[in-house]
């Protein structure tokens, strides 16, 4: 019996026997605590954070004022366009890795006949009481119920815009392996996932699904969902290697030397999915690296360090999470890409592409470019 089939049987048995489930969760937490105590990433039960502290001409109070009271100026005037995902697309096995962008940092990746779902979030990116502030600028291109069940769900960290409780609960009793950074499994077990279905990895540890190897690699970020669990769970970037291709996903991270380390150990990559935010310009804007994110110039530098052939920016346009205009990151990145001659792929939300085909680089956001004058950028397309 395969591990996935076996995990489904175990899950059904545990539903009929709550005591068995509670025992499994207890044992899982005991092992987790032992691993946390041995992990070089943790100290006294918390992940050691190395976030930079860059001086800013803009005060935090000014940033918060813009973020909470002037958000309407930052968002697009109308919902953004998307390409509805046709579930029939996934009936055919691609000859090279196929990528479907579901928005923000959510990716559906097919590689070597395996289906991977990265950081799936289909609705708002916050606790329920703040969902109006963190609603989507673009609809999810497919309902989770219509998406073919993946072989594995891969999570980078436990923030709301990367780990959605409703999605985890939906897949909890399905034949899915959950691959997460160390200690993130606590959330999953609380939401109904059997411990046997969870692979928790520390940095530089790997798990193999047939011919596909996934390795948790470093990132420079933070974690927590309640305000009382700060840095209690690990965050990670991910290396995905198969016979048909080599991919990298940054998760959320400030720029650091870990990109060069990953590039030296695992590069070159066929494609890198890297988060992007707007550059600080003439001292205006808050340096997002203080929050564990990257300005566009950092994204370009990470792409070079990783030795990636293609760069696909993620973590932009779907939500307003920073105090800059929704389209500012992509314009900044286009300028940075010119300087280093980077090859960009910029699909619309919902679009799919294969790595061995002509990549989609059309600038779909131009039709919704209500903020070009405000960004004071020169890019003309």
KAQUIFEN-V151744 format. One record per pair of residues at least 4 apart in sequence whose C-alpha atoms are under 7 Angstrom apart, sorted by the first residue. I is the first residue (numbers start at 1). J is the second residue. D is the distance in Angstrom with one decimal. If there is no record, write none. Layout:
BEGIN
I,J,D
I,J,D
END
This chain:
BEGIN
1,5,6.4
1,6,6.1
2,6,5.9
3,7,6.0
4,8,6.5
4,175,5.3
4,176,6.5
4,177,6.9
5,9,6.5
5,175,6.4
6,10,6.2
7,11,6.1
7,196,6.3
7,197,5.9
8,12,6.3
8,173,6.4
8,174,6.5
8,175,5.9
9,13,6.3
10,14,6.1
11,15,6.3
11,173,6.4
11,194,6.0
12,16,6.6
13,17,6.1
14,18,5.7
14,20,5.8
14,21,5.0
17,21,6.8
18,22,6.2
19,23,6.1
20,24,6.2
21,25,6.2
22,26,6.1
23,27,6.2
24,28,6.0
24,195,6.7
25,29,6.2
25,189,7.0
25,195,6.4
26,30,6.3
27,31,6.4
28,32,6.1
28,195,6.4
29,33,6.1
30,34,6.5
31,35,6.3
32,36,6.1
32,183,6.7
33,37,6.2
34,38,6.4
35,39,6.0
36,42,6.2
36,45,6.7
41,47,5.5
41,48,6.0
42,46,5.2
42,47,4.3
42,48,5.7
43,47,6.2
43,48,6.3
45,232,6.6
46,231,5.5
46,232,4.9
47,231,5.2
47,232,6.2
47,233,6.7
47,234,6.2
49,222,6.7
50,220,6.5
51,220,6.4
51,221,6.6
51,290,6.0
51,292,6.1
52,289,6.4
52,290,5.4
53,290,5.5
54,287,6.7
54,290,6.4
56,286,6.2
56,287,6.7
57,283,5.9
57,284,6.9
58,62,6.5
58,284,6.7
58,285,6.4
58,286,6.1
59,63,6.4
60,64,6.1
61,65,6.1
62,66,6.3
63,67,6.1
63,323,6.3
64,68,5.9
65,69,5.5
66,70,4.8
66,71,6.5
66,323,6.1
67,71,5.6
67,322,6.8
67,323,5.2
71,75,6.4
74,324,6.1
74,325,4.2
74,326,5.8
75,320,6.8
75,325,6.4
75,326,5.6
76,326,6.7
76,370,7.0
79,137,5.4
79,138,5.4
80,137,6.0
80,138,4.9
81,138,6.6
82,138,6.9
82,141,6.4
82,348,5.9
82,349,4.9
82,350,5.7
83,141,6.3
83,348,6.7
83,349,6.2
83,350,4.6
83,351,5.6
84,141,4.7
84,142,6.3
84,350,5.7
85,141,5.7
85,142,5.6
85,350,5.5
87,146,6.7
87,147,6.2
93,113,6.1
94,98,6.5
96,111,6.8
96,244,5.5
96,245,6.9
96,354,6.1
96,355,5.9
96,356,6.0
97,109,6.9
97,110,5.5
97,111,4.6
97,244,6.6
97,245,6.4
97,354,5.7
97,355,5.8
98,109,5.8
98,110,5.1
98,111,6.8
98,352,6.8
98,353,5.6
98,354,4.3
98,355,6.5
99,107,6.8
99,108,5.9
99,109,4.7
99,110,6.6
99,352,5.4
99,353,5.5
99,354,6.4
100,107,5.8
100,108,5.1
100,109,6.5
100,350,6.2
100,351,5.7
100,352,4.2
100,353,6.7
101,106,6.4
101,107,4.9
101,108,6.6
101,349,5.4
101,350,5.3
101,351,6.1
101,352,6.7
102,106,5.2
102,107,5.7
102,140,6.4
102,141,6.2
102,349,5.6
102,350,5.3
103,140,7.0
103,318,5.8
103,349,5.3
104,314,5.7
104,315,4.4
104,316,5.7
104,317,6.9
104,318,5.2
105,119,6.3
105,314,5.3
105,315,5.0
106,118,5.4
106,119,5.0
106,120,4.8
106,121,6.4
107,117,5.9
107,118,5.1
108,116,5.8
108,117,4.6
108,118,6.4
109,115,5.8
109,116,5.0
109,117,6.4
110,114,5.5
110,115,4.6
110,116,6.3
111,115,6.6
111,242,6.7
111,244,6.8
112,211,6.9
112,242,6.3
112,243,6.6
112,244,6.2
114,151,6.2
115,150,4.8
115,151,5.3
115,152,6.8
116,150,5.5
116,151,6.0
116,152,5.1
116,153,5.9
117,150,6.2
117,152,6.4
117,153,4.7
117,154,6.1
118,153,5.9
118,154,4.7
118,155,6.0
119,154,6.2
119,155,4.9
119,156,6.6
119,162,4.8
119,163,6.0
120,162,6.5
120,163,6.8
120,164,6.9
121,161,6.5
121,162,6.2
121,163,6.6
121,164,5.4
122,140,5.7
123,136,6.9
124,131,5.6
124,134,5.5
124,135,4.6
124,136,6.1
125,131,6.9
125,134,5.4
125,135,6.7
125,160,5.1
125,161,4.3
126,130,6.0
126,131,5.7
126,134,6.1
126,160,5.1
126,161,6.7
127,131,6.4
130,134,6.7
131,135,5.7
134,319,6.3
134,320,6.8
135,319,6.6
136,318,5.5
136,319,5.3
137,317,6.9
137,318,5.1
137,319,5.8
138,318,5.8
141,349,6.8
141,350,5.0
142,146,6.6
142,147,6.8
143,147,6.6
150,176,6.4
151,176,5.2
151,177,6.3
152,176,5.2
152,177,4.6
152,178,5.6
152,179,6.9
153,176,7.0
153,177,6.4
153,178,4.9
153,179,6.1
154,178,6.1
154,179,4.8
154,180,5.9
155,163,6.8
155,179,6.5
155,180,5.0
156,180,6.6
156,181,6.7
156,235,5.7
156,236,5.1
156,237,6.1
156,251,5.3
157,162,6.6
157,181,6.8
157,223,6.6
157,234,6.7
157,235,4.6
157,236,6.6
158,162,6.4
158,163,5.3
158,184,6.6
158,223,6.0
158,224,6.3
158,225,6.8
159,163,5.9
159,223,6.2
159,224,6.2
159,225,6.0
160,164,6.0
160,225,7.0
164,168,6.5
165,169,6.1
166,170,6.2
167,171,6.4
168,172,5.8
168,188,6.9
168,191,7.0
169,191,5.7
169,192,6.3
171,176,7.0
172,192,5.8
172,193,4.7
173,193,7.0
177,197,5.1
177,198,6.0
178,197,6.1
178,198,4.8
178,199,6.0
179,198,6.1
179,199,4.8
179,200,6.1
180,184,6.1
180,185,6.8
180,199,6.2
180,200,5.0
180,201,6.3
181,200,5.3
181,201,4.9
181,202,6.0
181,234,5.4
181,235,5.9
181,236,6.2
182,200,4.8
182,201,5.1
182,202,5.4
182,233,6.4
182,234,5.4
183,200,6.9
183,233,4.9
183,234,6.4
184,233,5.5
184,234,6.9
185,189,6.1
185,198,6.6
185,200,6.5
186,190,6.3
187,191,6.4
188,192,6.5
188,193,5.4
189,193,4.8
189,194,6.1
189,195,6.4
193,197,6.9
201,205,5.7
201,216,6.3
202,216,6.5
203,216,5.0
203,217,4.8
203,218,5.7
203,236,7.0
204,215,6.1
204,216,5.4
204,217,5.3
205,215,5.6
205,216,5.8
206,213,6.7
206,214,5.5
206,215,4.2
206,216,6.4
207,213,5.8
207,214,5.4
207,215,6.6
208,212,5.7
208,213,4.4
208,214,6.3
209,213,6.4
211,242,5.7
211,243,6.7
212,240,7.0
212,241,5.7
212,242,4.5
213,240,5.9
213,241,5.2
213,242,6.4
214,238,6.7
214,239,5.6
214,240,4.7
214,241,6.5
215,238,5.7
215,239,5.1
215,240,6.7
216,236,5.8
216,237,6.0
216,238,4.9
216,239,6.6
217,236,5.6
217,237,5.0
217,238,5.5
217,239,6.9
218,236,5.3
218,237,5.8
218,258,6.2
219,235,6.6
219,236,5.2
219,237,5.7
219,253,5.3
219,258,6.9
220,253,4.7
220,254,5.3
220,292,6.0
221,235,6.9
221,252,6.3
221,253,4.9
221,254,6.4
221,292,4.3
222,231,5.7
222,235,6.9
222,292,6.8
223,230,5.8
223,231,4.6
223,232,6.9
223,233,6.2
223,235,6.8
224,229,5.1
224,230,4.6
224,231,5.8
224,232,6.7
225,229,6.7
236,251,6.5
237,249,5.7
237,250,4.6
237,251,5.0
238,248,5.8
238,249,5.1
238,250,6.5
239,247,6.0
239,248,4.7
239,249,6.5
240,246,5.9
240,247,5.0
240,248,6.1
241,245,6.1
241,246,4.5
241,247,6.2
242,246,6.2
245,270,6.4
246,269,5.1
246,270,5.4
247,269,5.5
247,270,5.9
247,271,5.3
247,272,5.9
248,269,6.8
248,271,6.5
248,272,4.7
248,273,6.1
249,272,6.0
249,273,4.8
249,274,6.1
250,273,6.3
250,274,5.0
250,275,6.6
251,275,7.0
252,275,6.5
252,292,6.7
252,293,6.0
253,292,4.8
253,293,4.8
253,294,6.6
254,289,4.9
254,292,4.3
254,293,4.3
254,294,5.1
255,294,6.0
255,298,5.9
255,302,7.0
257,261,6.5
258,262,6.1
259,263,6.1
259,302,5.8
259,305,5.7
259,306,5.8
260,264,6.1
260,305,4.6
260,306,6.0
261,265,6.2
262,266,5.7
262,267,6.9
262,306,6.4
263,267,4.4
263,268,6.4
263,305,5.9
263,306,3.9
263,307,5.9
267,306,6.1
267,307,5.8
268,306,6.6
268,307,4.7
268,308,5.5
269,307,6.2
269,308,4.5
269,309,6.2
270,308,5.9
270,309,5.2
270,310,6.2
271,308,5.6
271,309,5.8
271,310,4.5
271,311,5.8
272,303,7.0
272,308,6.0
272,310,6.3
272,311,5.1
272,312,6.2
273,311,6.2
273,312,4.9
273,313,5.8
273,314,6.3
274,299,6.5
274,312,6.4
274,313,5.1
274,314,5.8
275,294,6.8
275,299,6.8
275,313,5.6
275,314,4.7
275,315,5.1
276,294,5.7
276,295,5.9
276,296,5.4
276,299,6.0
276,313,6.1
276,314,6.4
276,315,6.2
276,316,6.5
276,329,6.2
277,294,5.9
277,295,4.8
277,296,5.7
277,316,6.9
277,329,4.8
278,295,5.2
278,296,5.7
278,324,6.8
278,328,5.6
278,329,4.1
278,332,6.2
279,295,4.8
279,296,5.6
279,297,6.8
279,332,6.5
280,284,5.7
280,285,5.0
280,286,6.6
280,287,6.4
281,285,6.7
288,292,6.6
288,293,5.3
288,294,6.2
288,295,6.6
289,293,4.6
289,294,5.5
294,298,5.5
294,299,6.1
295,299,6.5
296,300,6.3
296,329,6.3
296,332,5.9
296,333,5.0
296,336,7.0
297,301,6.3
297,333,7.0
297,336,6.0
298,302,6.1
299,303,6.3
300,304,6.5
300,336,6.4
300,337,6.6
301,305,6.3
302,306,6.1
303,307,6.5
303,308,5.8
303,311,6.6
304,308,6.6
309,343,6.9
310,343,5.1
310,344,5.8
310,345,7.0
311,343,6.1
311,344,4.9
311,345,6.3
312,344,5.9
312,345,5.1
312,346,6.1
316,329,7.0
317,326,5.3
317,327,6.4
320,326,6.5
324,328,6.7
325,371,6.9
327,331,6.7
328,332,6.2
328,375,6.4
329,333,6.1
330,334,6.1
331,335,6.5
331,379,6.9
332,336,6.4
333,337,5.9
334,338,6.3
335,339,6.7
336,340,6.7
337,341,5.5
337,342,4.8
338,342,6.7
344,361,6.7
345,359,6.2
345,360,5.7
345,361,4.9
346,360,6.3
346,361,5.1
346,362,6.8
347,351,5.8
347,360,5.7
347,361,6.6
348,364,6.5
353,359,6.6
365,369,6.1
371,375,6.3
372,376,6.6
372,377,6.8
END
